[in-house]
Amino acid sequence: MTIINAQLTKFFTDGTTPEIAQRLLGCRIQYETPNGPLTGLIVETEAYVGPSDAAAHAFAGRRTKRNEALYDAPGTIYMFQSRQYVLLNFITQPVDVPEGILIRGVEPEQGIETMQANRGTSGASLTNGPGKLTQAFGMFMALNQTPLNVGALSLDLLPVRHPNQVASSARIGVPNKGEWTSAPLRYFVASNPYVSKITKKTIDQAHHGWRA
């Protein structure tokens, strides 16, 4: 079990997991690498709300070695493998309340050349998906079950930018889960180009959906 500082505990327990998922929009993540720090602003999240959520890894109280991080302290990092990618999640709520937030998209800031080299691409496709962003940042499973703001990965607890509009929708890739398939638990900065599956005609090219 990881030990998290008081500020992280408050951030990740003050409100419901969907509320925290929205609060993360505009917050900065920073990952320390041998090539220097890589940073980005969170633009898309998905909330997973524990044993009642048929799409969650802790559905019906499931607890395994793979998902043990879900039961750890708020502010713990939960990484899991999905096909060739690893996906980044932050744990919310008190110990043994297995809820968390998937980080689905970030707008790159510092270290873009390193991200491009890691991904072999550029533009919005660099980080507009949960597996893309971890590949761009060079994140690995070694982060699993470690605390934020102690090791290589840190999170600013105050937003750097503020969305003009926080939009919501059903989560992506959650078929055949009854009401949980359509539950509006995905949150994103409306009109930001680094949101997954956004259409070109809805992108705000000037301000990327942030308040000017």
Protein Blocks (a to p, Z undefined) as FASTA:
>chain_A
ZZddfklmmmmmgccfklmmmmmgopacddddfkbpaddddfbdcddebjklmkbmkggh
iacfklmmmmmcehiacdddehjbccddddedjehiacddddfbdcdfehklmmmmmnop
ghjllmncfklmmmmnopafklgopaehklmbccdfbdfbdcfbdcddddehiahkljml
mpccbccdehiakbghiafklpcfknnopaZZ
